[in-house]
Amino acid sequence: MTGIDAAGRPVVGLICDTELTDGVSLSRIRARYCEAVRDGAGAAPLLIPVEVHAPDLDALLPRLDGLVLTGAETNVQPELYGRPKEKADLLVDPKRDAVAMAALLRMRALGLPFLGICRGLQELNVAFGGTLHQDLGGDLGGDLGGRNGLVHWEDTRLPRDEQYLEAHPVETAEGGLLHALTGRRELRVNSLHRQGIDGLAACLTVEARAPDGLIEAVGLEDHPSFCLAVQWHVEWHYVTDELSQTILAAFGRACTEYRSRRNG
């Protein structure tokens, strides 16, 4: 075996974000995501820059054993789900959107194991026809994001590790993947986000909801391998958090199994 398969571990692609530094455009990703894939899922992380084009993805994705879409400071462009931009200062990343949407369509066609984290959940929903709340603090008159005292975004006054501690509970769907993995109907999660699912794509299934009804985790119907997208951050405290460890380990097993089938 040659190329990216040589090490024997499953290889997982992570799509980067765009960053402008000193007038220079960069593809970048937080190291914590790579560490979680490497140590939590037992896979080799491979970064996919935002400069790739469709032919690049056609060549690359069939050689991967899994795909991860991470969280980010930016938001999915509203025009991709048929809505006008409601905030002039809404941060977007058109290059990442283009790569993510194309990669998700290929992921489904290949049956590739997939893990979506925060923005990755929102991208999965939009790629298959769903819509988003652009700002949970402002949508529906502030109803979502404040109802029953539940806030979905971080307190930026706190140190970063404290921002990523458990924030609120979610209820898993009985018979769903999360329920099967954990054996629990209630989980506590570190869910930090301003956008969230509004209309769910028809091909997605609800895996968990917050107490205010907001969808916090989804799966893809009839996908032959692991496919889970969560609104919370499994990467941040994966060394000590049991739920994060459970999800990452299950994703890693699926990637290993996919690699075995791919290599025949």
C-alpha positions as CSV (number, residue, x, y, z in Angstrom):
1,M,0.0,0.0,0.0
2,T,1.3,3.5,-0.9
3,G,0.5,7.1,-0.3
4,I,-1.7,8.2,2.5
5,D,-2.6,4.5,3.4
6,A,1.0,3.6,4.2
7,A,0.8,4.1,8.0
8,G,-1.9,1.5,8.5
9,R,-4.2,3.8,10.6
10,P,-7.4,5.2,9.1
11,V,-6.9,8.6,7.5
12,V,-9.5,11.3,8.4
13,G,-9.8,14.5,6.4
14,L,-10.5,17.8,8.3
15,I,-11.6,20.8,6.2
16,C,-9.8,24.0,7.1
17,D,-11.1,27.6,7.6
18,T,-10.0,30.8,5.9
19,E,-7.9,33.2,7.8
20,L,-6.5,36.6,6.7
21,T,-3.2,37.3,8.5
22,D,-1.1,40.4,7.6
23,G,-2.9,40.6,4.3
24,V,-2.2,37.0,3.4
25,S,-5.0,34.4,3.0
26,L,-4.3,31.1,5.0
27,S,-6.0,27.8,5.4
28,R,-6.0,27.0,9.2
29,I,-7.5,24.8,11.8
30,R,-7.4,24.6,15.6
31,A,-4.8,22.0,16.7
32,R,-7.3,20.6,19.2
33,Y,-9.4,19.1,16.4
34,C,-6.4,17.3,15.0
35,E,-5.4,16.1,18.5
36,A,-8.9,14.7,19.1
37,V,-8.9,12.9,15.8
38,R,-5.4,11.5,16.4
39,D,-5.8,10.5,20.1
40,G,-9.5,10.3,20.6
41,A,-10.4,8.5,17.3
42,G,-7.1,6.8,16.8
43,A,-6.8,8.1,13.2
44,A,-4.3,10.1,11.2
45,P,-5.6,13.7,10.6
46,L,-5.2,15.1,7.1
47,L,-5.9,18.7,6.5
48,I,-8.0,19.7,3.5
49,P,-7.3,23.4,2.5
50,V,-10.1,25.7,1.4
51,E,-8.2,26.1,-1.9
52,V,-9.2,22.7,-3.2
53,H,-11.6,22.4,-6.2
54,A,-14.1,19.8,-7.1
55,P,-11.7,17.6,-9.1
56,D,-9.3,17.7,-6.1
57,L,-12.1,16.3,-3.9
58,D,-13.0,13.7,-6.4
59,A,-9.4,12.5,-6.2
60,L,-9.0,12.9,-2.5
61,L,-12.2,11.7,-0.7
62,P,-12.2,8.1,-2.1
63,R,-8.8,7.7,-0.5
64,L,-9.9,8.8,2.9
65,D,-11.5,6.7,5.7
66,G,-13.5,9.5,7.4
67,L,-14.4,13.2,7.2
68,V,-14.7,15.8,10.0
69,L,-16.2,19.3,9.7
70,T,-15.2,21.4,12.7
71,G,-16.5,24.4,14.5
72,A,-15.4,27.9,13.5
73,E,-15.9,31.5,14.3
74,T,-17.6,32.0,11.0
75,N,-21.2,31.2,9.9
76,V,-22.7,29.4,6.9
77,Q,-23.7,32.0,4.3
78,P,-27.5,32.6,4.5
79,E,-27.9,32.7,0.7
80,L,-27.0,29.0,0.7
81,Y,-30.3,28.2,2.5
82,G,-32.3,30.9,0.7
83,R,-32.3,33.6,3.4
84,P,-31.1,37.2,3.3
85,K,-28.3,38.2,5.6
86,E,-30.0,39.6,8.8
87,K,-26.8,41.0,10.4
88,A,-24.4,43.2,8.5
89,D,-21.5,42.0,10.6
90,L,-22.3,38.3,10.2
91,L,-18.9,36.5,9.8
92,V,-18.9,34.2,6.8
93,D,-16.3,32.0,5.0
94,P,-17.4,31.4,1.4
95,K,-14.3,29.3,0.6
96,R,-15.0,26.9,3.4
97,D,-18.7,26.8,2.5
98,A,-17.9,25.8,-1.1
99,V,-15.5,23.0,0.0
100,A,-17.7,21.7,2.8
101,M,-20.9,21.6,0.7
102,A,-19.1,19.7,-2.2
103,A,-17.4,17.4,0.3
104,L,-20.7,16.5,2.0
105,L,-22.3,15.4,-1.2
106,R,-19.3,13.2,-2.0
107,M,-19.3,11.9,1.6
108,R,-22.9,10.7,1.2
109,A,-22.2,9.1,-2.2
110,L,-19.2,7.2,-0.9
111,G,-20.8,6.2,2.4
112,L,-17.8,7.8,4.2
113,P,-17.9,7.9,8.0
114,F,-18.6,11.5,9.1
115,L,-18.4,13.6,12.3
116,G,-19.7,17.1,12.4
117,I,-18.9,19.5,15.2
118,C,-20.8,22.8,15.7
119,R,-20.5,24.5,12.3
120,G,-20.2,21.0,10.9
121,L,-23.7,20.2,12.0
122,Q,-25.0,23.4,10.4
123,E,-23.2,22.7,7.2
124,L,-24.6,19.1,7.0
125,N,-28.1,20.5,7.4
126,V,-27.7,23.2,4.8
127,A,-26.0,20.9,2.3
128,F,-29.1,18.7,2.2
129,G,-31.7,21.4,2.0
130,G,-32.2,22.6,5.6
131,T,-32.2,26.1,7.0
132,L,-30.6,27.9,10.0
133,H,-31.4,30.5,12.7
134,Q,-28.8,33.1,11.9
135,D,-28.6,34.4,15.5
136,L,-30.3,32.5,18.4
137,G,-30.1,35.6,20.5
138,G,-32.2,37.6,18.0
139,D,-34.3,35.1,16.1
140,L,-38.0,34.7,17.2
141,G,-37.7,37.8,19.3
142,G,-35.0,36.3,21.4
143,D,-37.1,33.3,22.3
144,L,-34.5,30.7,21.4
145,G,-31.3,31.1,23.3
146,G,-33.1,32.6,26.4
147,R,-36.1,30.4,27.0
148,N,-36.2,28.6,30.3
149,G,-32.9,30.3,31.2
150,L,-31.1,28.3,28.5
151,V,-28.3,30.2,26.7
152,H,-26.5,28.5,23.8
153,W,-23.4,30.6,23.5
154,E,-20.2,31.0,25.6
155,D,-19.4,33.6,28.2
156,T,-16.3,35.2,26.6
157,R,-15.3,36.7,30.0
158,L,-14.3,33.3,31.2
159,P,-11.0,31.5,30.4
160,R,-11.3,29.4,27.3
161,D,-11.2,26.0,29.2
162,E,-14.1,27.2,31.4
163,Q,-16.1,28.4,28.4
164,Y,-16.0,24.9,27.1
165,L,-17.4,23.2,30.2
166,E,-20.8,21.6,30.2
167,A,-23.5,24.2,29.5
168,H,-26.9,22.5,29.4
169,P,-28.5,19.1,29.0
170,V,-29.8,17.5,25.8
171,E,-32.3,14.6,25.4
172,T,-31.3,11.9,23.1
173,A,-33.8,10.3,20.6
174,E,-34.8,6.8,21.8
175,G,-33.4,4.3,19.4
176,G,-30.9,6.7,17.8
177,L,-27.2,6.4,17.5
178,L,-26.4,8.6,20.5
179,H,-28.8,6.7,22.7
180,A,-27.3,3.4,21.6
181,L,-23.7,4.7,22.2
182,T,-24.4,6.1,25.7
183,G,-27.4,4.2,26.9
184,R,-28.7,7.5,28.3
185,R,-31.6,9.7,27.4
186,E,-30.1,12.8,29.0
187,L,-26.6,14.1,28.4
188,R,-24.8,17.2,29.5
189,V,-22.9,19.1,26.7
190,N,-20.7,22.1,26.1
191,S,-22.8,23.6,23.4
192,L,-21.5,26.9,22.2
193,H,-23.1,28.5,19.1
194,R,-24.9,31.5,17.8
195,Q,-26.5,29.8,14.8
196,G,-28.6,26.7,15.0
197,I,-30.9,24.4,12.9
198,D,-34.3,26.0,12.0
199,G,-35.7,23.7,9.3
200,L,-34.3,20.2,9.4
201,A,-33.2,18.7,6.0
202,A,-35.6,15.9,5.0
203,C,-32.8,13.3,4.9
204,L,-31.6,14.0,8.4
205,T,-32.8,12.5,11.7
206,V,-32.9,14.1,15.1
207,E,-30.4,12.5,17.5
208,A,-30.8,15.0,20.4
209,R,-32.6,18.2,21.4
210,A,-32.0,20.9,24.0
211,P,-34.7,21.6,26.6
212,D,-35.9,24.6,24.5
213,G,-36.5,22.3,21.5
214,L,-33.5,23.3,19.5
215,I,-32.0,20.4,17.6
216,E,-28.5,19.6,19.0
217,A,-27.5,16.5,17.1
218,V,-28.5,14.8,13.9
219,G,-27.8,11.7,11.8
220,L,-28.1,11.0,8.0
221,E,-30.9,8.5,7.0
222,D,-29.8,5.3,5.4
223,H,-26.1,6.1,5.6
224,P,-24.1,2.9,5.6
225,S,-21.5,4.1,8.1
226,F,-21.2,6.3,11.1
227,C,-22.7,9.7,10.6
228,L,-23.3,12.0,13.5
229,A,-23.2,15.8,13.7
230,V,-23.4,17.5,17.1
231,Q,-23.8,21.1,18.1
232,W,-21.4,20.8,21.0
233,H,-17.6,20.5,21.1
234,V,-16.4,17.0,21.5
235,E,-12.8,18.1,20.8
236,W,-12.2,20.5,23.6
237,H,-12.2,18.3,26.8
238,Y,-11.9,14.9,25.0
239,V,-9.1,13.8,27.4
240,T,-11.4,13.9,30.4
241,D,-14.9,14.0,29.1
242,E,-16.6,10.6,28.8
243,L,-19.2,11.6,26.2
244,S,-16.6,13.1,24.0
245,Q,-14.4,9.9,24.3
246,T,-17.4,7.7,23.5
247,I,-18.3,9.7,20.3
248,L,-14.7,9.9,19.1
249,A,-14.0,6.2,19.7
250,A,-17.1,5.2,17.8
251,F,-16.2,7.4,14.9
252,G,-12.6,6.0,15.0
253,R,-13.9,2.4,14.9
254,A,-16.2,3.2,11.9
255,C,-13.2,4.7,10.1
256,T,-11.1,1.6,10.8
257,E,-13.9,-0.6,9.5
258,Y,-14.4,1.5,6.4
259,R,-10.7,1.4,5.7
260,S,-10.8,-2.4,5.9
261,R,-13.7,-2.6,3.4
262,R,-12.1,-0.1,1.1
263,N,-8.8,-2.0,1.0
264,G,-10.6,-5.3,0.5
